[in-house]
Amino acid sequence: MAKSRSRHQVSQRMKIKFSTKLFLIVLFLCISALSCSEMGSSGIAEVVQTTTTAETIETPILTMTPTPTKTPPPDGFTEYLTKSGDTLPVIAAHFGMDAADIISDHVLDPKALIDAGTRLLVRDILSETTPSDILFPDAAVVFSPEAVGFDIQSFADEQAGFLSTYTEMMTRGTTFASEIIKQLALEFSINPRILLALMEVESGWVSGTPENSDQTLYPFGYIRKDRGGVYNQTGWAIRYLSEGFYGWRAGTLTELTFLDGTTLRLAPSLNAGTAAVMNFFAQMHTRAEWQELVYGENGISNTYTELFGDPWERAVGIEPLFPAGITQPELNLPFPVNEKWNLTGGPHSSWGRYGPRVALDFAPPLDSPGCGNSIHWTTAAAAGRVVRVGSGVVVLDLDRDGYEQTGWVLVYMHVANSGRVDLDAYLEVDDIIGHPSCEGGSSSGIHVHLARKYNGEWVLADGGIPFVMSGYQASNGDKPCDYAYYGFCSGTLDNGEKTVTADPYGNFWTAIYRPDSAPKYLSTPTPKP
């Protein structure tokens, strides 16, 4: 019996060895071919069971799934990873090519925003350009979540430079420079940190004392007798930062023109934040000076880092400012149902004359031309929380977190102070904002001005996230804005059935009617407390 059992055990071990050898042969063949019909293709571990009369052996087998290989670029093409805010027409403008020639592994909407980091193949046809180094994240340039909680005066006091004690006479009286910068940064949605860093490079105001009279009078380096002082200089700096940022975002800015008249193409792989800073320095410096200020040892990058630390570390969790899959929330026209208003301004500047084309103007029915307060009401295009009110201004925070720098925000202008909604009020869609007027900013007639921001960045009305209200989509006009004509910008609203064309005089073709898609007001609405 002992011999019989021994022979049986030997036989079993031989079977096991044979099964194991067979398994190893099969595994070798599968790995060699990178596929095996018996093992599946999910890329996860499977278990093959070899059963004998004595025991069961379980051996894990890792299925080998081929790693996809990138298609090499055809001759004349190069790889490009998209940046926040990119669309096909904008990318084409940056690279100087036709949008139809851009190659993608995905089917892309020709006008919609493309998720940041998407791989495209583009033509490499440009010759001399700026370096392609990305100097600053977008979040460091616009009034983004990165700016939440930053106190300009406290920071200036820590630096103990000229900025900390400088004051200027404003209409409201003697005002610290920090308050002036804070106001303009908030209104134009520019990050105050980048403003202070630029000021430090040009004049040394932040951490030291100006070395000469020009640096004292012109802290941002723009030397012009009627543009001295912090208010004028900061406004000037913001103008060219904005033109650089949003010109790059819209694809209308592709090269720099320096003080000496020479030009240089912007590298197409830059981001909007870097283009903004480059554009600022180009306005008042020769190309050689610009090179030193942008890339030199005492230039903007090192200066910013010495003042505030690494801007990329601050942007962690914030960039890209436009996250993947972002869409505009549903918005209504900013007036009650069953009313007919007029589209008096197509996509135009968010704030001031030269900003990005993000805002629309609507005028209520008027008894007579000129200024005053309308008896009609402008309403909340979406639910939100009122986070800022001021001279003609109401800012509605749609995510209701109390911060203007985060998420979707609607900015109303020319809202009369009388009868206006209160600060920190929580509104539902179609609740009252206030009466259209001429208050706040420059206005030649009663209307309400409405613009969008997301994460502190103004959102172009005719861009990758189109401005849509009650089914009407905004488009830029064919002509550039005519600033001599009341600062007028042409444009349209279209819902597929009707096209409304903007005109400041409110002619019949400007009329826009909001149908009864919601319950009618039973009486004259009043603002919520």
C-alpha positions as CSV (number, residue, x, y, z in Angstrom):
1,M,0.0,0.0,0.0
2,A,2.9,2.4,0.8
3,K,4.4,1.8,-2.6
4,S,1.0,2.3,-4.3
5,R,0.5,5.6,-2.5
6,S,4.0,6.7,-3.4
7,R,3.5,6.0,-7.0
8,H,0.2,7.8,-6.8
9,Q,1.9,10.9,-5.3
10,V,4.6,10.8,-7.9
11,S,1.9,10.7,-10.6
12,Q,0.1,13.6,-9.0
13,R,3.4,15.7,-8.8
14,M,4.1,14.9,-12.4
15,K,0.6,16.1,-13.4
16,I,1.2,19.3,-11.5
17,K,4.6,19.8,-13.1
18,F,3.1,19.2,-16.5
19,S,0.3,21.6,-15.8
20,T,2.8,24.2,-14.6
21,K,5.0,23.8,-17.6
22,L,2.0,24.0,-19.9
23,F,0.9,27.2,-18.2
24,L,4.4,28.8,-18.5
25,I,4.5,28.0,-22.2
26,V,1.0,29.5,-22.8
27,L,2.0,32.6,-20.7
28,F,5.2,33.0,-22.8
29,L,3.3,32.8,-26.0
30,C,0.7,35.3,-24.8
31,I,3.3,37.8,-23.7
32,S,5.2,37.4,-27.0
33,A,2.0,38.1,-29.0
34,L,0.8,40.8,-26.5
35,S,-2.6,39.2,-26.7
36,C,-4.4,36.0,-25.8
37,S,-7.9,35.1,-26.6
38,E,-8.1,32.8,-23.5
39,M,-7.2,35.6,-21.0
40,G,-9.5,38.5,-21.8
41,S,-8.5,42.0,-22.5
42,S,-9.5,44.1,-19.5
43,G,-5.9,44.5,-18.2
44,I,-6.7,43.1,-14.8
45,A,-5.4,40.0,-13.1
46,E,-7.3,36.7,-13.9
47,V,-7.0,33.4,-12.1
48,V,-6.5,30.0,-13.9
49,Q,-7.4,27.0,-11.8
50,T,-5.5,23.7,-12.3
51,T,-7.4,21.0,-10.4
52,T,-6.0,17.6,-9.4
53,T,-7.4,14.9,-7.2
54,A,-5.0,15.9,-4.4
55,E,-5.1,19.8,-4.4
56,T,-6.0,23.0,-6.3
57,I,-3.3,25.3,-7.4
58,E,-4.2,29.0,-8.0
59,T,-1.7,31.0,-10.1
60,P,-2.3,34.7,-10.8
61,I,-1.8,35.8,-14.4
62,L,-1.4,39.4,-15.4
63,T,-3.0,40.2,-18.7
64,M,-0.8,42.3,-20.9
65,T,-2.7,45.2,-22.6
66,P,-0.7,47.1,-25.2
67,T,0.0,50.8,-24.3
68,P,-1.5,53.1,-26.9
69,T,1.2,55.0,-28.8
70,K,0.9,58.6,-29.8
71,T,0.7,59.2,-33.5
72,P,3.9,61.1,-34.4
73,P,3.3,64.5,-35.9
74,P,3.3,64.7,-39.7
75,D,6.0,66.7,-41.3
76,G,5.6,70.4,-40.6
77,F,3.4,69.8,-37.5
78,T,4.2,69.9,-33.8
79,E,2.4,68.9,-30.6
80,Y,0.5,71.5,-28.6
81,L,-1.2,71.0,-25.3
82,T,-4.2,73.4,-24.9
83,K,-4.3,76.1,-22.3
84,S,-7.3,77.3,-20.3
85,G,-9.6,79.3,-22.4
86,D,-8.4,77.9,-25.8
87,T,-10.7,77.5,-28.7
88,L,-9.8,76.3,-32.2
89,P,-10.0,79.7,-33.8
90,V,-7.9,81.2,-31.1
91,I,-5.2,78.5,-31.3
92,A,-5.2,79.0,-35.1
93,A,-4.6,82.7,-34.7
94,H,-1.8,82.1,-32.3
95,F,0.0,79.7,-34.7
96,G,-0.8,81.7,-37.8
97,M,-2.7,78.8,-39.5
98,D,-6.2,77.8,-40.5
99,A,-8.4,76.2,-37.8
100,A,-9.4,73.5,-40.3
101,D,-5.8,72.3,-40.4
102,I,-5.5,71.5,-36.7
103,I,-5.3,67.8,-36.0
104,S,-7.0,66.2,-33.0
105,D,-7.7,62.7,-31.7
106,H,-11.1,64.1,-30.6
107,V,-14.1,65.6,-32.4
108,L,-14.0,69.2,-31.3
109,D,-16.7,71.9,-31.5
110,P,-15.2,74.5,-33.8
111,K,-16.1,77.4,-31.4
112,A,-16.4,75.9,-27.9
113,L,-13.9,75.9,-25.1
114,I,-11.4,73.1,-25.2
115,D,-10.4,71.4,-22.0
116,A,-6.9,72.4,-20.8
117,G,-4.2,69.8,-21.6
118,T,-5.9,68.4,-24.7
119,R,-3.3,67.2,-27.3
120,L,-3.4,68.8,-30.7
121,L,-1.1,68.8,-33.7
122,V,-0.5,72.2,-35.2
123,R,1.6,73.6,-38.1
124,D,5.0,74.9,-37.1
125,I,5.3,77.8,-39.5
126,L,6.4,80.7,-37.3
127,S,9.9,82.0,-37.4
128,E,11.2,84.4,-34.7
129,T,9.0,84.6,-31.6
130,T,9.3,85.5,-27.9
131,P,10.6,82.6,-25.7
132,S,7.9,80.1,-25.0
133,D,8.5,80.1,-21.2
134,I,5.3,80.5,-19.3
135,L,6.1,83.0,-16.6
136,F,2.9,83.3,-14.6
137,P,-0.3,81.3,-14.2
138,D,-3.5,83.1,-15.3
139,A,-4.6,83.0,-11.6
140,A,-1.7,85.4,-10.7
141,V,-2.9,88.0,-13.2
142,V,-6.7,88.1,-12.8
143,F,-8.6,88.7,-9.6
144,S,-8.9,84.9,-9.0
145,P,-9.3,82.8,-5.9
146,E,-5.6,83.3,-5.4
147,A,-6.4,86.9,-4.3
148,V,-8.9,86.0,-1.6
149,G,-7.8,87.5,1.7
150,F,-4.9,89.5,0.4
151,D,-4.6,92.8,2.3
152,I,-2.6,95.3,0.3
153,Q,-2.0,97.8,3.2
154,S,-0.9,95.1,5.6
155,F,1.5,93.8,3.1
156,A,2.8,97.3,2.3
157,D,3.3,97.9,6.0
158,E,5.4,94.7,6.3
159,Q,7.6,95.9,3.4
160,A,7.9,99.4,5.0
161,G,8.5,101.0,1.6
162,F,7.3,104.2,0.0
163,L,3.9,102.6,-0.8
164,S,3.0,102.0,2.8
165,T,2.6,105.7,3.6
166,Y,1.8,107.3,0.3
167,T,-1.6,109.1,0.0
168,E,-3.4,110.8,-2.8
169,M,-6.3,113.3,-2.9
170,M,-9.4,111.7,-4.4
171,T,-13.0,112.9,-4.6
172,R,-13.7,111.1,-1.3
173,G,-10.7,112.8,0.3
174,T,-7.1,111.9,1.2
175,T,-6.8,108.2,0.3
176,F,-4.0,105.7,0.9
177,A,-2.4,104.3,-2.3
178,S,-3.3,100.8,-1.1
179,E,-7.0,101.7,-1.1
180,I,-6.7,103.1,-4.7
181,I,-5.0,100.0,-5.9
182,K,-7.6,97.8,-4.1
183,Q,-10.5,99.6,-5.7
184,L,-9.1,99.4,-9.3
185,A,-8.0,95.8,-8.9
186,L,-11.6,94.9,-7.8
187,E,-13.4,96.9,-10.4
188,F,-11.2,95.7,-13.3
189,S,-10.7,92.2,-11.8
190,I,-6.9,92.3,-11.9
191,N,-4.8,90.6,-9.2
192,P,-3.3,93.2,-6.8
193,R,-0.2,91.0,-6.3
194,I,0.8,91.4,-10.0
195,L,0.2,95.1,-9.8
196,L,2.5,95.4,-6.8
197,A,5.2,93.3,-8.4
198,L,5.1,95.5,-11.6
199,M,5.3,98.6,-9.4
200,E,8.3,97.3,-7.6
201,V,10.2,96.5,-10.8
202,E,9.5,99.9,-12.3
203,S,9.9,102.2,-9.3
204,G,10.9,100.3,-6.1
205,W,7.8,101.7,-4.3
206,V,6.9,98.5,-2.5
207,S,10.0,97.6,-0.6
208,G,12.1,100.8,-0.9
209,T,12.1,104.4,-1.9
210,P,12.0,105.8,-5.4
211,E,15.5,106.8,-6.6
212,N,14.5,109.8,-8.7
213,S,11.6,112.2,-9.5
214,D,10.3,110.1,-12.4
215,Q,10.0,107.0,-10.2
216,T,8.2,109.1,-7.5
217,L,5.7,110.6,-10.0
218,Y,5.2,107.5,-12.2
219,P,5.3,104.3,-10.1
220,F,4.4,102.1,-13.0
221,G,6.9,103.7,-15.3
222,Y,4.5,105.4,-17.7
223,I,6.1,108.9,-18.0
224,R,3.5,111.4,-19.1
225,K,2.8,114.7,-17.3
226,D,-1.0,114.3,-17.2
227,R,-0.8,110.6,-16.0
228,G,1.1,110.9,-12.7
229,G,0.0,109.6,-9.4
230,V,-1.1,106.2,-8.2
231,Y,-4.7,106.4,-9.6
232,N,-3.7,107.3,-13.2
233,Q,-0.7,105.0,-13.2
234,T,-2.6,102.0,-11.8
235,G,-5.4,102.5,-14.4
236,W,-2.8,102.6,-17.2
237,A,-1.1,99.4,-16.0
238,I,-4.4,97.6,-15.7
239,R,-5.4,98.7,-19.3
240,Y,-2.3,97.0,-20.8
241,L,-2.4,94.0,-18.6
242,S,-6.1,93.5,-19.6
243,E,-5.4,94.1,-23.3
244,G,-2.6,91.5,-23.2
245,F,-4.6,89.0,-21.2
246,Y,-7.9,89.2,-23.1
247,G,-6.3,90.0,-26.5
248,W,-4.5,86.7,-26.1
249,R,-7.6,85.0,-24.9
250,A,-9.6,86.2,-27.9
251,G,-6.8,85.6,-30.5
252,T,-6.6,89.3,-31.5
253,L,-3.2,89.9,-29.9
254,T,-0.4,87.9,-31.6
255,E,2.6,90.2,-31.6
256,L,4.2,92.9,-29.4
257,T,5.1,96.4,-30.5
258,F,7.9,97.9,-28.5
259,L,8.6,101.6,-27.7
260,D,11.2,101.8,-30.5
261,G,8.6,100.6,-33.1
262,T,10.0,97.1,-33.5
263,T,7.7,94.1,-33.3
264,L,8.0,90.5,-32.1
265,R,5.6,87.6,-32.5
266,L,4.3,86.1,-29.3
267,A,5.2,82.4,-29.0
268,P,2.0,80.5,-29.7
269,S,2.4,78.2,-26.7
270,L,2.1,81.0,-24.1
271,N,-0.8,81.5,-21.7
272,A,-2.9,84.6,-21.2
273,G,-1.2,85.5,-17.9
274,T,2.2,85.6,-19.5
275,A,1.0,87.5,-22.6
276,A,-0.5,90.1,-20.2
277,V,2.8,90.8,-18.4
278,M,4.8,90.8,-21.7
279,N,2.4,93.3,-23.2
280,F,2.6,95.6,-20.2
281,F,6.4,95.9,-20.5
282,A,6.4,96.4,-24.2
283,Q,4.4,99.6,-24.0
284,M,7.2,101.7,-22.6
285,H,10.4,99.9,-23.3
286,T,12.7,99.0,-26.2
287,R,13.0,95.3,-27.1
288,A,16.4,95.1,-25.3
289,E,15.0,96.7,-22.1
290,W,11.9,94.4,-22.4
291,Q,14.1,91.4,-22.5
292,E,15.9,92.3,-19.3
293,L,12.7,93.2,-17.5
294,V,10.9,90.0,-18.5
295,Y,13.8,87.5,-18.2
296,G,16.6,89.3,-16.4
297,E,17.9,88.7,-12.9
298,N,16.1,91.7,-11.6
299,G,13.1,91.2,-13.8
300,I,9.4,90.5,-13.0
301,S,9.7,86.8,-12.3
302,N,12.4,87.1,-9.6
303,T,10.8,90.2,-8.1
304,Y,7.4,88.6,-7.8
305,T,8.9,85.5,-6.1
306,E,10.9,87.6,-3.7
307,L,7.7,89.5,-2.7
308,F,5.1,86.8,-2.7
309,G,6.7,83.4,-3.2
310,D,6.3,81.0,-6.1
311,P,3.2,82.0,-8.1
312,W,2.7,78.4,-9.3
313,E,2.4,77.1,-5.7
314,R,-0.3,79.7,-5.1
315,A,-2.1,78.4,-8.2
316,V,-2.3,74.8,-7.1
317,G,-5.9,73.7,-6.9
318,I,-7.0,76.9,-8.8
319,E,-5.6,76.4,-12.3
320,P,-7.0,76.0,-14.9
321,L,-9.3,78.8,-14.2
322,F,-11.8,77.3,-16.6
323,P,-12.1,73.6,-15.4
324,A,-12.8,70.7,-17.8
325,G,-16.4,70.6,-19.0
326,I,-17.4,74.1,-17.7
327,T,-20.6,75.5,-19.0
328,Q,-22.6,78.7,-18.3
329,P,-25.4,78.2,-15.8
330,E,-28.9,79.0,-17.2
331,L,-29.5,82.7,-17.3
332,N,-32.6,84.8,-17.9
333,L,-32.8,88.2,-19.6
334,P,-32.3,90.8,-16.8
335,F,-35.8,92.1,-16.8
336,P,-39.3,90.8,-16.0
337,V,-41.4,88.5,-18.3
338,N,-43.9,90.1,-20.6
339,E,-41.7,93.3,-21.0
340,K,-40.1,94.6,-24.1
341,W,-36.7,96.3,-23.7
342,N,-34.0,97.3,-26.1
343,L,-30.5,96.0,-26.8
344,T,-28.5,99.2,-26.8
345,G,-25.0,97.8,-26.6
346,G,-23.5,94.6,-28.1
347,P,-20.5,92.8,-26.5
348,H,-18.3,95.6,-25.1
349,S,-15.9,96.4,-22.3
350,S,-16.5,95.0,-18.9
351,W,-15.3,98.1,-17.0
352,G,-14.0,101.3,-18.6
353,R,-13.5,101.9,-22.3
354,Y,-10.8,99.4,-23.3
355,G,-11.6,96.2,-21.5
356,P,-12.6,92.8,-23.0
357,R,-15.9,92.5,-24.9
358,V,-17.9,90.7,-22.2
359,A,-20.9,93.0,-21.4
360,L,-24.3,93.7,-22.9
361,D,-26.5,96.8,-22.4
362,F,-30.3,96.7,-22.0
363,A,-32.5,99.8,-21.9
364,P,-36.0,99.7,-20.4
365,P,-39.0,101.4,-22.1
366,L,-38.5,105.2,-21.7
367,D,-40.8,108.1,-21.7
368,S,-38.0,110.5,-22.7
369,P,-34.3,110.3,-23.6
370,G,-31.6,111.4,-21.2
371,C,-30.7,110.3,-17.7
372,G,-32.6,109.6,-14.5
373,N,-34.1,106.6,-12.8
374,S,-36.4,104.2,-14.7
375,I,-39.7,103.1,-13.1
376,H,-38.9,99.6,-14.4
377,W,-36.9,97.0,-12.6
378,T,-33.8,95.0,-13.6
379,T,-33.9,91.5,-12.2
380,A,-31.6,88.6,-11.2
381,A,-30.7,86.6,-14.2
382,A,-29.9,83.7,-11.9
383,A,-30.1,82.9,-8.2
384,G,-27.3,84.2,-6.0
385,R,-25.9,86.3,-3.2
386,V,-25.2,90.0,-3.4
387,V,-21.5,90.4,-2.5
388,R,-20.9,94.0,-3.6
389,V,-22.9,97.1,-4.0
390,G,-21.7,100.6,-4.8
391,S,-22.1,103.6,-7.1
392,G,-24.4,102.0,-9.6
393,V,-22.9,98.5,-9.1
394,V,-24.5,95.3,-7.9
395,V,-22.4,92.0,-8.0
396,L,-24.3,88.7,-7.7
397,D,-22.3,85.7,-6.6
398,L,-24.0,82.6,-8.1
399,D,-22.2,80.0,-5.9
400,R,-23.2,82.1,-2.8
401,D,-19.8,81.5,-1.0
402,G,-19.5,85.3,-0.5
403,Y,-16.3,85.7,-2.7
404,E,-16.3,87.6,-5.9
405,Q,-13.1,85.8,-7.0
406,T,-14.6,82.3,-7.1
407,G,-17.1,80.6,-9.4
408,W,-19.7,82.4,-11.6
409,V,-20.5,86.0,-10.9
410,L,-22.8,88.5,-12.6
411,V,-21.8,92.2,-12.5
412,Y,-24.6,94.8,-13.0
413,M,-23.8,98.4,-13.7
414,H,-25.9,101.6,-13.8
415,V,-28.3,100.4,-11.1
416,A,-29.9,103.3,-9.2
417,N,-28.9,103.5,-5.5
418,S,-32.5,104.3,-4.6
419,G,-34.5,101.1,-4.4
420,R,-31.5,98.9,-4.9
421,V,-31.1,95.5,-3.4
422,D,-29.1,95.3,-0.2
423,L,-25.6,93.9,0.4
424,D,-25.6,90.2,1.3
425,A,-29.2,89.6,0.2
426,Y,-29.9,86.1,-1.1
427,L,-31.9,86.3,-4.4
428,E,-33.8,83.8,-6.4
429,V,-34.0,84.0,-10.2
430,D,-36.1,87.0,-11.4
431,D,-35.9,88.7,-8.0
432,I,-35.4,92.5,-8.0
433,I,-31.9,94.0,-8.4
434,G,-33.0,97.7,-8.8
435,H,-33.9,100.4,-11.2
436,P,-31.9,101.1,-14.4
437,S,-30.3,104.5,-14.4
438,C,-27.2,106.4,-15.5
439,E,-25.5,106.1,-12.1
440,G,-21.9,104.7,-11.9
441,G,-19.4,105.0,-14.7
442,S,-20.1,106.8,-18.0
443,S,-23.6,106.7,-19.4
444,S,-25.5,108.9,-21.8
445,G,-28.9,107.2,-21.2
446,I,-30.8,105.0,-18.8
447,H,-29.8,101.3,-19.2
448,V,-28.4,98.3,-17.3
449,H,-25.0,96.9,-18.2
450,L,-24.5,93.1,-17.5
451,A,-21.3,91.1,-17.6
452,R,-20.1,87.6,-16.4
453,K,-17.0,86.5,-14.6
454,Y,-15.7,83.0,-13.7
455,N,-13.0,82.6,-11.0
456,G,-12.2,86.2,-11.4
457,E,-11.8,86.2,-15.2
458,W,-14.1,88.1,-17.4
459,V,-15.9,85.7,-19.7
460,L,-16.0,86.9,-23.4
461,A,-19.6,87.3,-24.6
462,D,-18.7,85.8,-28.0
463,G,-16.2,83.2,-27.0
464,G,-15.8,79.6,-26.0
465,I,-18.6,80.0,-23.3
466,P,-21.1,82.2,-25.2
467,F,-23.3,84.6,-23.3
468,V,-26.8,83.1,-23.4
469,M,-29.9,84.5,-21.8
470,S,-33.5,83.2,-22.2
471,G,-32.3,81.3,-25.3
472,Y,-30.7,84.4,-26.9
473,Q,-27.0,84.0,-27.7
474,A,-24.7,87.0,-28.0
475,S,-22.4,87.7,-30.9
476,N,-19.9,90.4,-31.7
477,G,-20.7,92.8,-34.5
478,D,-18.7,92.9,-37.7
479,K,-17.3,96.3,-37.0
480,P,-14.8,97.2,-34.2
481,C,-16.2,99.2,-31.3
482,D,-16.7,102.9,-32.1
483,Y,-15.6,104.7,-28.9
484,A,-16.4,108.1,-30.3
485,Y,-20.0,107.1,-30.7
486,Y,-20.9,106.9,-27.0
487,G,-18.4,104.1,-26.7
488,F,-20.8,102.0,-28.8
489,C,-20.0,98.4,-29.7
490,S,-22.2,96.6,-32.3
491,G,-23.5,93.1,-31.9
492,T,-26.5,90.8,-31.8
493,L,-28.6,88.5,-29.7
494,D,-30.1,85.5,-31.6
495,N,-32.4,82.7,-30.5
496,G,-32.7,80.9,-33.8
497,E,-35.9,82.6,-34.7
498,K,-35.2,86.2,-34.1
499,T,-32.0,88.3,-34.4
500,V,-31.9,91.5,-32.3
501,T,-29.3,94.1,-33.4
502,A,-27.8,96.5,-30.9
503,D,-28.1,100.3,-31.4
504,P,-27.7,103.0,-28.7
505,Y,-30.8,104.8,-30.0
506,G,-33.1,101.9,-29.2
507,N,-34.7,101.6,-32.7
508,F,-37.3,99.0,-33.5
509,W,-34.7,96.4,-34.6
510,T,-33.2,96.5,-31.1
511,A,-36.4,95.5,-29.3
512,I,-36.2,92.3,-27.3
513,Y,-39.2,90.7,-25.7
514,R,-39.1,88.2,-22.8
515,P,-42.0,85.8,-23.2
516,D,-44.0,84.5,-20.3
517,S,-41.9,81.6,-19.3
518,A,-42.4,82.2,-15.6
519,P,-45.4,83.4,-13.5
520,K,-46.3,87.0,-14.0
521,Y,-45.8,89.5,-11.2
522,L,-49.2,90.1,-9.5
523,S,-48.1,93.5,-8.3
524,T,-45.1,95.8,-8.5
525,P,-42.3,93.8,-7.0
526,T,-40.1,95.3,-4.2
527,P,-36.6,94.5,-3.2
528,K,-36.0,91.7,-0.7
529,P,-34.3,92.7,2.6
